[in-house]
Amino acid sequence: MGLIVFQDKNIRRVRHNEEWYYSIVDIIAVLTESSIPKRYWSDLKKKLRNEESYEPYEKIVRLKLDADDGKLRETDCANVETLFRLIQSVPSPKANVFKVWLARVGYERIEEINNPELAQDRAKKYYELKGYPKEWIDKRIRGIAIRQNLAEEWKNREVKEGKEFAILTNEISKATFNKDVTEYKKFKGLDNQNLRDHMDDWELILTMVGEKATTDLTISKDNQGFQECKETAKEGGEIAGNTRKELERKLGKPLVSDKNHIKKKLK
C-alpha cells in the first residue's frame, strides 16, 4: 500500500493479485478537479452500469485503502489496464498527460523486481508523507525486507498465502508478544490498519527478531508444508519472546505499547 503523486495530487494504491490497483476517486479528482469527486464517480458509475458493453466496469474491485480518518476503508479501485479504459469516459484536458504518467507508473513494478532498492525508496517516501520519523522508517523498511524473505520461504515450502500465512504470523506474534495480531490491534485501539505501521522501535525490532529467527530455522530444518512451518514459527517467536521478557525484567517496564501513530507519535 502506498501513495504516488501526480502534479502535486496524491493517488492511493494497493497491491492486489500481484498488481497495483489505484483509487478511482483519487484519479477522478486529478482529472476533473471536482470538489466532490465521489459524487462525480458515483454518477459516472451509474452511466457505465447502463452501458452493457462496457467491460471495464466489471473489472472494478473494492479494496481497503487509508482514509482521511486514518482507518482503512473499502474504495473502488482498478488496475492500469482498466484505468486506461475508464479515462476515456472522463472528458479532461489532462487525460493524455495522465495516460503517459500512468504508463510510466505501471512500469515501476518491473523496475522494482530488477532493483528492489527502488521499492524501498518508494516505501520510505510513503512513510515520510505520513509523518513518521527517519529512525522509525529505517526499521520499518528493514522489517519489510525480513518479512518478504520469510514469505518467500513459506511459499516455497507449500504454505498457502492467505489463511495459512495468517495462522503462522499469529504463532510468531503470540510467542513474541503474548498476543495474536487481532488481540494486538485491539490493545492498540486499531481497526483495519496495518499493525506494524503502529509499532514503536522495540516492537518493530522484536518482530524482526521473531521473523528472522523463523526464516533461518525454517531453512535449517528444511521444513516442508504448513504443519512443520507452524511449529518453527512458534519457535522463532519464542526466541523473540524470551528477548522481550529479559529486557522487560532488566528495564523494569513493558516493551509492548498501546500507542499508535494516529493518536500519538511513535518514537
Sine and cosine of phi, psi and omega as CSV:
sin_phi,cos_phi,sin_psi,cos_psi,sin_omega,cos_omega
0.00,0.00,0.56,-0.83,0.00,-1.00
-0.03,-1.00,-0.05,-1.00,0.02,-1.00
-0.88,-0.48,0.60,-0.80,0.20,-0.98
-0.79,-0.61,0.34,-0.94,-0.14,-0.99
-0.84,-0.54,0.76,-0.65,0.12,-0.99
-0.83,-0.56,0.91,-0.41,0.00,-1.00
0.75,0.66,0.79,0.62,0.06,-1.00
0.93,0.37,0.20,0.98,0.05,-1.00
-0.94,-0.33,0.75,-0.66,0.00,-1.00
-0.99,0.16,0.70,-0.72,0.07,-1.00
-0.82,-0.57,0.84,-0.54,-0.01,-1.00
-0.99,0.15,0.54,-0.84,0.06,-1.00
-0.51,-0.86,0.31,-0.95,-0.03,-1.00
-0.49,-0.87,0.52,-0.85,0.05,-1.00
-0.98,0.22,0.74,-0.67,0.02,-1.00
-0.49,-0.87,0.81,-0.59,-0.01,-1.00
0.79,0.61,0.69,0.72,0.07,-1.00
0.90,0.43,0.39,0.92,0.05,-1.00
-0.70,-0.72,0.33,-0.94,0.16,-0.99
-0.99,0.11,0.75,-0.66,0.13,-0.99
-0.89,-0.45,0.67,-0.74,-0.15,-0.99
-0.91,-0.42,0.55,-0.84,0.05,-1.00
-0.92,0.40,0.87,-0.49,-0.01,-1.00
-0.93,0.36,-0.61,0.79,0.02,-1.00
-0.87,0.50,-0.67,0.75,0.02,-1.00
-0.89,0.46,-0.63,0.77,0.00,-1.00
-0.95,0.33,-0.62,0.79,0.08,-1.00
-0.86,0.51,-0.66,0.75,0.01,-1.00
-0.88,0.47,-0.62,0.78,0.01,-1.00
-0.93,0.36,-0.72,0.70,-0.11,-0.99
-0.96,0.28,-0.61,0.79,-0.12,-0.99
-0.98,-0.20,-0.33,0.94,-0.10,-0.99
0.83,0.56,0.48,0.88,0.03,-1.00
-0.93,0.35,0.61,-0.79,0.05,-1.00
-0.97,0.23,-0.29,0.96,0.03,-1.00
-0.75,-0.66,0.95,0.31,-0.05,-1.00
-0.88,0.47,-0.49,0.87,0.01,-1.00
-0.89,0.45,-0.65,0.76,0.02,-1.00
-0.93,0.38,-0.66,0.75,0.03,-1.00
-0.85,0.53,-0.73,0.69,-0.01,-1.00
-0.92,0.40,-0.60,0.80,0.03,-1.00
-0.88,0.47,-0.69,0.72,0.02,-1.00
-0.91,0.40,-0.65,0.76,0.00,-1.00
-0.92,0.40,-0.62,0.79,0.03,-1.00
-0.87,0.49,-0.66,0.75,0.02,-1.00
-0.88,0.48,-0.65,0.76,0.02,-1.00
-0.91,0.42,-0.71,0.70,-0.02,-1.00
-0.92,0.39,-0.58,0.81,-0.01,-1.00
-0.88,0.48,-0.53,0.85,-0.02,-1.00
-0.99,0.12,-0.18,0.98,0.04,-1.00
-1.00,-0.07,1.00,-0.07,-0.14,-0.99
-0.85,0.53,-0.47,0.88,-0.04,-1.00
-1.00,0.05,0.04,1.00,-0.08,-1.00
-1.00,0.08,1.00,-0.02,-0.10,-1.00
-0.89,0.46,-0.66,0.75,-0.06,-1.00
-0.82,0.57,-0.49,0.87,-0.01,-1.00
-0.84,0.55,-0.57,0.82,-0.03,-1.00
-0.96,0.30,-0.26,0.97,-0.07,-1.00
-0.99,-0.15,0.06,1.00,0.05,-1.00
-0.98,0.18,0.73,-0.68,-0.01,-1.00
-0.82,-0.57,0.43,-0.90,0.03,-1.00
-0.98,-0.18,0.87,-0.49,-0.03,-1.00
-0.80,-0.60,0.39,-0.92,-0.04,-1.00
-1.00,0.08,0.81,-0.58,0.03,-1.00
-0.76,-0.65,0.36,-0.93,0.04,-1.00
-0.89,0.46,0.77,-0.63,0.07,-1.00
-0.98,-0.20,0.10,-1.00,-0.04,-1.00
-0.88,0.47,-0.44,0.90,-0.02,-1.00
-1.00,0.07,0.10,0.99,0.04,-1.00
1.00,0.05,-0.07,1.00,0.00,-1.00
-1.00,-0.10,0.32,-0.95,0.08,-1.00
-1.00,0.02,0.82,-0.58,-0.02,-1.00
-0.75,-0.66,0.57,-0.82,-0.01,-1.00
-0.91,0.42,0.73,-0.68,-0.07,-1.00
-0.65,-0.76,0.61,-0.79,0.07,-1.00
-0.90,0.43,0.79,-0.61,-0.04,-1.00
-0.71,-0.71,0.35,-0.94,0.03,-1.00
-0.51,-0.86,0.43,-0.90,0.06,-1.00
-0.99,0.12,0.02,-1.00,-0.09,-1.00
-0.87,0.49,-0.70,0.71,-0.04,-1.00
-0.86,0.52,-0.72,0.70,-0.01,-1.00
-0.92,0.38,-0.61,0.79,0.00,-1.00
-0.89,0.46,-0.61,0.79,0.03,-1.00
-0.85,0.53,-0.62,0.79,0.01,-1.00
-0.95,0.30,-0.65,0.76,-0.02,-1.00
-0.91,0.42,-0.63,0.78,-0.04,-1.00
-0.85,0.52,-0.51,0.86,0.02,-1.00
-0.89,0.45,-0.35,0.94,-0.02,-1.00
-1.00,-0.04,-0.01,1.00,-0.02,-1.00
-0.91,-0.41,0.97,-0.26,0.03,-1.00
-0.91,0.41,0.90,-0.44,-0.04,-1.00
-0.38,-0.92,0.69,-0.72,0.06,-1.00
-0.92,0.38,-0.26,0.97,-0.01,-1.00
-1.00,0.02,-0.08,1.00,-0.16,-0.99
-0.83,0.56,-0.76,0.65,-0.06,-1.00
-0.92,0.39,-0.66,0.75,0.04,-1.00
-0.89,0.46,-0.65,0.76,-0.02,-1.00
-0.92,0.39,-0.62,0.79,0.02,-1.00
-0.88,0.48,-0.68,0.73,0.03,-1.00
-0.88,0.47,-0.70,0.71,0.01,-1.00
-0.90,0.44,-0.67,0.74,-0.03,-1.00
-0.91,0.42,-0.61,0.79,0.04,-1.00
-0.89,0.46,-0.65,0.76,0.03,-1.00
-0.91,0.41,-0.68,0.73,0.01,-1.00
-0.89,0.45,-0.62,0.78,0.01,-1.00
-0.90,0.44,-0.41,0.91,0.02,-1.00
-0.98,0.20,-0.22,0.98,-0.07,-1.00
-0.85,0.52,-0.60,0.80,-0.06,-1.00
-0.88,0.48,-0.65,0.76,0.04,-1.00
-0.90,0.44,-0.67,0.75,0.04,-1.00
-0.87,0.48,-0.66,0.75,-0.05,-1.00
-0.92,0.38,-0.57,0.82,0.04,-1.00
-0.91,0.41,-0.68,0.74,-0.01,-1.00
-0.96,0.26,-0.46,0.89,-0.02,-1.00
-0.62,-0.78,1.00,0.05,-0.06,-1.00
-0.84,0.55,-0.39,0.92,0.00,-1.00
-0.89,0.46,-0.49,0.87,0.04,-1.00
-0.89,0.45,-0.65,0.76,0.02,-1.00
-0.90,0.44,-0.63,0.77,0.02,-1.00
-0.91,0.42,-0.66,0.75,0.01,-1.00
-0.89,0.46,-0.65,0.76,0.00,-1.00
-0.93,0.38,-0.61,0.79,0.04,-1.00
-0.91,0.42,-0.64,0.77,0.04,-1.00
-0.86,0.51,-0.70,0.71,0.00,-1.00
-0.88,0.47,-0.61,0.79,0.02,-1.00
-0.88,0.48,-0.74,0.67,-0.03,-1.00
-0.94,0.34,-0.53,0.85,0.08,-1.00
-0.89,0.46,-0.67,0.74,0.03,-1.00
-0.89,0.45,-0.50,0.87,0.00,-1.00
-0.99,0.13,-0.08,1.00,0.09,-1.00
1.00,0.02,0.31,0.95,0.02,-1.00
-0.98,0.19,0.55,-0.84,0.04,-1.00
-0.95,0.32,0.45,-0.89,-0.08,-1.00
-0.85,0.53,-0.69,0.73,-0.04,-1.00
-0.87,0.49,-0.63,0.78,0.02,-1.00
-0.92,0.39,-0.69,0.73,-0.03,-1.00
-0.85,0.52,-0.68,0.73,0.00,-1.00
-0.86,0.52,-0.67,0.74,0.02,-1.00
-0.93,0.36,-0.66,0.75,-0.01,-1.00
-0.89,0.46,-0.68,0.73,-0.01,-1.00
-0.91,0.42,-0.66,0.75,0.04,-1.00
-0.90,0.44,-0.62,0.79,0.03,-1.00
-0.90,0.44,-0.59,0.80,0.03,-1.00
-0.89,0.46,-0.68,0.73,0.00,-1.00
-0.89,0.45,-0.67,0.74,0.01,-1.00
-0.91,0.42,-0.66,0.75,0.03,-1.00
-0.89,0.45,-0.66,0.75,0.01,-1.00
-0.89,0.46,-0.64,0.77,0.04,-1.00
-0.89,0.45,-0.67,0.74,0.02,-1.00
-0.91,0.42,-0.68,0.73,0.00,-1.00
-0.88,0.48,-0.64,0.77,0.02,-1.00
-0.90,0.44,-0.66,0.75,0.04,-1.00
-0.88,0.47,-0.71,0.71,0.02,-1.00
-0.87,0.49,-0.71,0.70,-0.01,-1.00
-0.89,0.46,-0.62,0.79,-0.01,-1.00
-0.95,0.30,-0.21,0.98,-0.03,-1.00
-0.92,-0.40,0.46,0.89,0.15,-0.99
0.91,0.41,0.52,0.85,0.16,-0.99
-1.00,-0.05,0.74,-0.67,-0.09,-1.00
-0.99,0.11,0.72,-0.70,0.08,-1.00
-0.91,0.42,0.44,-0.90,-0.02,-1.00
0.99,-0.16,-0.89,-0.45,-0.11,-0.99
-0.88,0.47,-0.73,0.69,-0.04,-1.00
-0.92,0.38,-0.64,0.77,0.10,-1.00
-0.85,0.52,-0.68,0.73,-0.02,-1.00
-0.90,0.44,-0.64,0.76,0.01,-1.00
-0.90,0.44,-0.71,0.71,0.00,-1.00
-0.91,0.42,-0.64,0.77,0.04,-1.00
-0.89,0.46,-0.64,0.77,0.05,-1.00
-0.90,0.43,-0.59,0.80,0.04,-1.00
-0.88,0.48,-0.70,0.72,0.03,-1.00
-0.90,0.43,-0.71,0.70,-0.03,-1.00
-0.89,0.46,-0.70,0.71,-0.01,-1.00
-0.89,0.45,-0.67,0.75,-0.01,-1.00
-0.95,0.31,-0.51,0.86,-0.01,-1.00
-0.99,0.16,-0.75,0.66,-0.16,-0.99
-0.90,-0.44,0.00,1.00,-0.06,-1.00
0.90,0.44,0.44,0.90,0.04,-1.00
-0.54,-0.84,0.68,-0.73,0.16,-0.99
-0.98,0.20,0.04,-1.00,-0.12,-0.99
-0.88,0.47,-0.68,0.73,-0.01,-1.00
-0.89,0.45,-0.71,0.71,0.01,-1.00
-0.90,0.44,-0.62,0.79,-0.02,-1.00
-0.92,0.40,-0.69,0.73,0.01,-1.00
-0.90,0.43,-0.63,0.77,0.04,-1.00
-0.90,0.44,-0.65,0.76,0.01,-1.00
-0.87,0.49,-0.59,0.80,-0.01,-1.00
-1.00,0.04,-0.03,1.00,0.00,-1.00
0.96,0.26,0.52,0.86,-0.02,-1.00
-0.98,-0.18,0.34,-0.94,0.04,-1.00
-0.93,-0.36,-1.00,-0.08,-0.01,-1.00
-0.97,-0.24,0.18,0.98,-0.04,-1.00
-0.94,0.34,0.34,-0.94,0.09,-1.00
-0.95,0.32,0.88,-0.48,-0.06,-1.00
-0.83,0.56,-0.68,0.73,-0.10,-1.00
-0.91,0.40,-0.43,0.90,0.05,-1.00
-0.95,0.31,-0.08,1.00,-0.02,-1.00
-0.82,-0.57,0.29,0.96,0.08,-1.00
-1.00,-0.01,0.51,-0.86,0.11,-0.99
-1.00,0.03,-0.10,-1.00,-0.11,-0.99
-0.83,0.56,-0.79,0.62,-0.06,-1.00
-0.91,0.41,-0.59,0.80,0.03,-1.00
-0.90,0.44,-0.65,0.76,0.05,-1.00
-0.91,0.42,-0.69,0.73,-0.02,-1.00
-0.89,0.46,-0.71,0.71,-0.01,-1.00
-0.92,0.39,-0.57,0.82,0.08,-1.00
-0.89,0.46,-0.67,0.74,0.04,-1.00
-0.90,0.44,-0.66,0.75,0.01,-1.00
-0.87,0.50,-0.74,0.68,-0.02,-1.00
-0.88,0.47,-0.67,0.74,-0.05,-1.00
-0.98,0.21,-0.58,0.82,0.06,-1.00
-0.92,0.39,-0.67,0.74,0.04,-1.00
-0.88,0.47,-0.67,0.74,0.01,-1.00
-0.89,0.45,-0.67,0.74,0.02,-1.00
-0.87,0.50,-0.77,0.64,-0.06,-1.00
-0.92,0.40,-0.62,0.79,0.04,-1.00
-0.92,0.39,-0.62,0.79,0.03,-1.00
-0.88,0.48,-0.67,0.74,0.02,-1.00
-0.93,0.37,-0.71,0.71,-0.04,-1.00
-0.87,0.49,-0.65,0.76,-0.02,-1.00
-1.00,0.08,-0.17,0.99,-0.08,-1.00
0.79,0.61,0.76,0.65,0.02,-1.00
-0.84,0.55,0.57,-0.82,0.09,-1.00
-0.71,-0.70,0.79,-0.62,0.06,-1.00
1.00,0.05,0.24,-0.97,-0.11,-0.99
-0.88,0.47,-0.74,0.68,-0.12,-0.99
-0.90,0.44,-0.69,0.72,0.02,-1.00
-0.91,0.42,-0.65,0.76,0.01,-1.00
-0.92,0.38,-0.51,0.86,0.03,-1.00
-0.91,0.41,-0.69,0.72,0.02,-1.00
-0.89,0.46,-0.65,0.76,-0.01,-1.00
-0.95,0.32,-0.56,0.83,0.05,-1.00
-0.87,0.49,-0.65,0.76,0.04,-1.00
-0.90,0.43,-0.66,0.75,0.01,-1.00
-0.90,0.44,-0.69,0.73,0.02,-1.00
-0.89,0.47,-0.67,0.75,0.04,-1.00
-0.90,0.43,-0.59,0.80,0.00,-1.00
-0.91,0.42,-0.57,0.82,0.05,-1.00
-0.88,0.48,-0.72,0.69,0.04,-1.00
-0.93,0.38,-0.61,0.80,0.01,-1.00
-0.90,0.44,-0.66,0.75,0.03,-1.00
-0.91,0.41,-0.60,0.80,0.07,-1.00
-0.89,0.46,-0.70,0.71,0.02,-1.00
-0.87,0.50,-0.73,0.68,-0.04,-1.00
-0.89,0.45,-0.65,0.76,0.01,-1.00
-0.91,0.42,-0.68,0.73,0.03,-1.00
-0.91,0.42,-0.69,0.73,0.01,-1.00
-0.88,0.48,-0.62,0.79,0.01,-1.00
-0.90,0.43,-0.68,0.74,-0.05,-1.00
-0.98,0.19,-0.54,0.84,0.01,-1.00
-0.99,0.12,-0.38,0.93,-0.01,-1.00
0.96,0.29,0.44,0.90,0.03,-1.00
-0.42,-0.91,0.42,-0.91,-0.01,-1.00
-0.96,0.27,0.52,-0.86,0.05,-1.00
-0.99,-0.16,-0.14,0.99,0.05,-1.00
-1.00,-0.01,0.88,-0.48,-0.13,-0.99
-0.94,-0.33,0.54,-0.84,0.07,-1.00
-1.00,-0.02,0.08,1.00,0.01,-1.00
-0.95,0.33,0.49,-0.87,0.14,-0.99
-0.65,-0.76,0.20,-0.98,-0.10,-0.99
-0.96,0.28,-0.34,0.94,-0.03,-1.00
-0.96,0.28,-0.76,0.65,-0.08,-1.00
-1.00,-0.02,-0.57,0.82,-0.07,-1.00
-0.68,-0.73,0.65,-0.76,0.03,-1.00
-0.94,0.34,0.75,-0.66,0.02,-1.00
-0.98,0.22,0.53,-0.85,0.02,-1.00
-0.86,-0.51,0.00,0.00,0.00,0.00
